[in-house]
Amino acid sequence: MSSRPRMIAALATVSLITACSGNDDGDPGAEGDAAGYPEQNITIVVPFSAGGPTDTVTRMIADPMAAALGGKVVVQNVEGAGGTVGAGEVARAEPDGYTVLMHHIGMSTAPALYKDLGYQPLADFETVGLVTEVPMTVVARNDFAPATFQDLVTHVKANAGTVTLANAGIGAASHLCGLLFQSTAGVKLQEVPYQGTGPALTDLVGGQVDFMCDQTTNTSGQITAKKIKAYAVTTPERVKSLPDVPTTAEAGMPQLAVSVWHGLYVPAGTPPEIVEKLSGALKTALADQAVIDQMAKLGTAPVAAADATPDAHRAHLEEQLTTWQKIISDAGVQPS
């Protein structure tokens, strides 16, 4: 018997016992479909490559969430098409709480980037809660000529035909940040897409591409090890782990302000009791000191508990869908 019929049978049994006993103390709906959950491993699908920023954040919270739920959480990487392959698989999964999606800002940009997406972010998913907002960094190969962010802007405008801008593929955070950079700077560059941030950063370190915009969870270690050059962070305030790197506002481009938010999702139709149980486990994980410390080393932090909720997450997703639709349209990017 599959997990879903088992849960339905268990719920029917509980309801019958309650009705026969005449016991109306407490709230039987508080158990609902979450009775006994989880009865099997929970899989969190990461729609990007292993070792990338979203994968790193997911693995930070997987064990603390498992401990809070009293079960086991397995992380599975299903990469491809800017995160849409993995997201699509979760959208079509059984809505029983055993298949969860960790996605980033790409959930809000995919509708503007793909004609045949195969799912609708608001209609086909239940939001569980936000996880973290990761700053972006504008970084380059160590021997790239520009010394400062202002120099970088001047250089790419004068050499637009030869400068290469790496990204992790259409819809990836690095792609979105790169679009915003080009739009704000008023320049069109040669973009070099990769299958993930790992190989893109590897080629940046190796000098095969000139520069890119990527999350601090992916670049902080390389910056502090002086393997790449850092020009700016894309947040209003400097990042504690990179105190010497100015903000884009300080560097004269306040319009380049973007952070990569992450959130958890389950398929639409997942029982609300299970969604709340997952959200509660997420809050517990984000309050874990080890998670806080790990995130701090990578230049980020958990969201406030009030944002690790289904309602706050959904409101943010709605706002971001509208925001990025305009940014992508203004950049002249046509859905593929």
C-alpha positions in Angstrom: 0.0 0.0 0.0 1.3 3.4 -0.9 1.9 6.1 1.8 -1.2 8.1 0.7 -3.7 5.3 1.2 -2.1 4.4 4.6 -2.5 8.0 5.8 -6.2 8.1 4.6 -6.9 4.8 6.3 -5.2 6.0 9.5 -7.3 9.2 9.4 -10.5 7.3 8.9 -9.7 5.1 11.9 -8.9 8.1 14.2 -12.2 9.8 13.1 -14.2 6.6 13.9 -12.7 6.1 17.3 -13.3 9.8 18.2 -16.9 9.7 17.1 -17.6 6.4 19.0 -16.0 7.6 22.2 -17.8 10.9 22.2 -14.5 12.6 23.2 -14.5 16.1 21.8 -11.6 17.3 24.0 -8.8 18.8 21.9 -8.8 19.3 18.1 -8.9 16.2 15.9 -8.0 18.4 12.9 -4.7 19.2 14.5 -3.6 15.6 13.7 -5.4 15.3 10.3 -3.3 14.0 7.5 -0.2 14.7 9.5 -0.9 11.7 11.8 2.2 9.5 11.7 4.0 11.8 9.3 6.7 11.1 8.3 6.4 7.4 7.8 9.2 7.2 5.1 12.1 9.3 3.9 11.4 12.8 2.8 13.2 13.9 -0.4 14.2 17.5 -0.9 14.8 18.1 -4.6 17.4 20.7 -5.5 17.0 21.7 -9.1 20.6 22.6 -9.5 24.0 20.8 -9.5 25.6 19.3 -6.4 28.0 21.7 -4.7 26.2 24.8 -5.9 24.8 27.5 -3.6 21.3 26.2 -3.4 22.6 22.7 -2.8 24.8 24.0 0.0 21.9 25.8 1.7 19.7 22.7 1.5 22.3 20.4 3.0 22.7 22.8 5.9 19.1 22.5 7.0 18.4 18.9 6.0 19.6 17.1 9.1 18.2 19.7 11.6 14.8 19.4 9.8 15.0 15.6 9.9 15.7 15.7 13.6 12.7 18.0 14.2 10.4 15.8 12.1 11.7 12.5 13.6 12.5 11.1 10.2 15.1 11.1 7.5 15.6 13.8 4.9 17.4 12.9 1.6 18.7 15.6 -0.8 18.4 14.8 -4.5 19.9 17.0 -7.3 17.7 17.1 -10.4 19.4 19.8 -12.5 18.5 21.2 -15.9 16.9 24.2 -17.7 17.6 26.8 -15.0 15.9 24.7 -12.3 12.7 24.1 -14.2 13.3 20.3 -14.7 13.5 19.6 -10.9 10.7 22.0 -10.1 8.5 20.4 -12.7 9.1 16.9 -11.2 8.1 18.2 -7.8 5.0 19.9 -9.2 3.9 16.5 -10.6 4.8 14.5 -7.5 2.2 13.0 -5.1 1.1 15.7 -2.7 1.8 13.7 0.4 4.7 15.7 2.0 7.4 13.3 0.9 8.7 15.3 -2.1 9.8 18.8 -1.3 11.5 21.4 -3.5 14.2 23.9 -2.5 14.3 26.6 -5.0 15.7 30.1 -5.2 14.7 33.4 -6.9 14.4 31.4 -10.1 10.9 30.3 -9.1 9.8 33.8 -9.6 11.6 34.4 -12.9 10.9 31.2 -14.8 7.5 32.3 -16.1 9.1 35.2 -17.9 12.0 33.1 -19.3 10.3 30.0 -20.6 7.3 29.7 -22.9 6.4 26.1 -22.1 7.3 26.0 -18.4 4.9 23.1 -17.6 3.9 24.4 -14.2 2.7 27.6 -12.5 4.5 28.7 -9.4 1.4 29.9 -7.5 -1.1 27.3 -8.8 1.0 24.1 -8.7 2.9 24.5 -5.4 2.2 25.1 -1.7 4.7 27.4 -0.1 6.3 26.1 3.1 8.6 29.0 4.1 11.5 31.2 3.2 15.0 30.0 4.2 17.6 32.7 3.5 18.5 35.6 1.3 21.9 35.3 -0.1 23.9 38.4 -1.3 25.4 38.3 -4.8 29.0 39.3 -5.6 30.5 40.7 -8.8 33.7 38.8 -9.2 36.4 38.3 -11.9 39.4 36.3 -12.8 42.4 37.5 -10.8 44.3 39.0 -13.7 41.3 40.9 -15.2 42.4 44.5 -15.8 39.8 46.6 -14.0 40.8 47.4 -10.4 37.5 48.7 -9.0 33.8 48.3 -9.8 33.8 51.7 -11.5 36.7 50.6 -13.6 34.9 47.4 -14.4 31.8 49.3 -15.8 34.1 51.5 -17.9 36.1 48.6 -19.2 33.1 46.4 -20.2 31.5 49.3 -22.0 34.7 50.0 -24.0 35.2 46.2 -24.7 31.7 44.8 -25.0 32.6 42.7 -28.0 35.3 40.8 -26.2 34.5 40.7 -22.5 32.9 37.4 -21.4 30.3 37.2 -18.7 29.8 33.7 -17.2 26.6 32.3 -15.7 25.1 29.0 -14.6 22.5 28.9 -17.3 19.2 30.6 -18.2 17.2 31.4 -15.1 20.1 30.8 -12.7 20.8 33.5 -10.1 24.1 34.4 -11.8 22.2 34.8 -15.1 19.6 37.1 -13.5 22.2 39.2 -11.8 24.1 39.4 -15.0 21.0 40.6 -16.9 20.5 43.3 -14.3 24.1 44.4 -14.5 24.0 44.7 -18.3 20.6 46.6 -18.2 21.9 49.0 -15.6 25.3 49.6 -17.2 23.6 49.9 -20.6 25.8 47.3 -22.3 25.3 44.0 -24.0 28.1 41.4 -23.3 29.1 38.0 -24.5 27.4 35.6 -22.1 28.9 32.2 -21.5 26.3 29.8 -19.9 27.4 26.7 -17.9 25.6 23.7 -16.5 25.8 25.0 -13.0 27.7 27.5 -10.9 30.4 25.0 -10.0 31.9 24.7 -13.5 31.4 28.4 -14.2 33.4 29.4 -11.1 36.0 26.8 -12.0 36.6 28.4 -15.3 36.6 31.9 -13.7 39.4 30.7 -11.3 41.2 29.2 -14.3 40.9 32.4 -16.3 38.8 31.0 -19.1 36.1 33.7 -18.6 36.4 37.3 -17.5 33.8 37.9 -14.8 30.4 36.9 -13.4 27.9 37.7 -10.7 27.2 34.9 -8.2 26.1 34.2 -4.6 28.3 34.6 -1.6 27.6 31.0 -0.7 29.6 30.1 -3.8 32.2 32.8 -4.0 33.2 33.7 -0.4 35.8 30.9 -0.1 37.3 31.8 -3.4 37.4 35.5 -2.6 39.1 35.0 0.8 41.5 32.5 -0.7 42.4 35.3 -3.2 41.6 32.9 -6.1 39.3 35.5 -7.7 38.9 39.3 -7.6 35.8 40.8 -5.9 34.4 44.1 -7.0 31.2 44.5 -5.1 28.3 42.9 -3.2 24.8 43.6 -4.4 23.2 44.4 -1.0 22.5 47.7 0.8 25.1 46.9 3.5 28.5 45.2 3.3 28.6 41.5 4.0 30.3 40.7 7.4 32.3 37.9 6.0 33.6 40.2 3.2 34.1 43.5 5.0 36.5 45.0 2.5 34.2 44.5 -0.5 32.1 47.6 -1.2 28.4 47.5 -2.0 27.2 48.3 -5.5 25.6 51.4 -4.0 28.9 52.6 -2.6 30.5 51.8 -6.0 28.0 54.0 -7.8 25.4 51.6 -9.1 22.6 51.3 -6.5 20.2 49.9 -9.1 22.2 46.7 -9.1 20.6 45.5 -5.8 19.6 41.8 -5.8 19.8 39.0 -3.3 18.9 35.4 -3.9 16.1 34.2 -1.7 15.5 30.5 -1.1 12.3 28.8 -0.1 10.7 25.4 0.3 7.7 24.1 -1.7 5.5 21.1 -1.9 3.1 20.1 -4.6 -0.3 21.8 -4.6 -2.9 19.8 -2.7 -0.5 18.7 0.1 -2.6 18.7 3.3 -2.2 21.9 5.3 -1.3 19.9 8.4 1.7 18.5 6.7 2.7 21.9 5.3 2.6 23.3 8.8 4.6 20.4 10.1 7.3 21.0 7.5 7.2 24.7 8.2 7.7 24.1 11.9 10.7 21.9 11.2 12.2 24.6 9.0 11.9 27.1 11.8 13.6 24.8 14.1 16.4 24.2 11.6 16.9 27.9 11.0 17.2 28.5 14.8 19.9 25.9 15.1 23.2 27.6 16.0 25.2 25.3 13.8 23.1 26.4 10.8 23.4 30.0 11.8 27.2 29.7 12.1 27.5 27.9 8.7 25.5 30.5 6.9 27.5 33.3 8.5 30.7 31.9 7.1 29.1 32.1 3.6 27.9 35.7 4.0 24.3 35.0 4.7 21.8 34.3 7.5 18.5 32.5 8.1 15.4 34.5 7.6 13.4 35.7 10.6 11.0 33.1 12.0 8.0 35.2 10.8 9.3 34.7 7.2 9.7 30.9 7.5 5.9 30.5 7.1 3.7 29.5 4.2 1.8 32.9 4.1 5.0 35.1 4.2 6.6 32.9 1.6 3.6 33.1 -0.7 3.3 36.9 -0.4 7.0 37.2 -1.3 6.7 34.9 -4.3 3.7 37.0 -5.6 5.7 40.2 -5.3 8.8 38.8 -6.9 6.9 37.3 -9.9 5.7 40.8 -10.7 9.1 42.5 -10.1 11.1 40.1 -12.3 8.6 40.0 -15.1 9.3 43.7 -15.6 13.1 43.5 -15.2 13.3 40.6 -17.7 11.0 42.4 -20.1 12.9 45.7 -19.8 16.1 43.8 -20.5 14.7 42.7 -23.8 14.9 39.0 -23.0 12.4 36.9 -24.9 11.0 33.6 -23.4 12.7 30.6 -24.9 
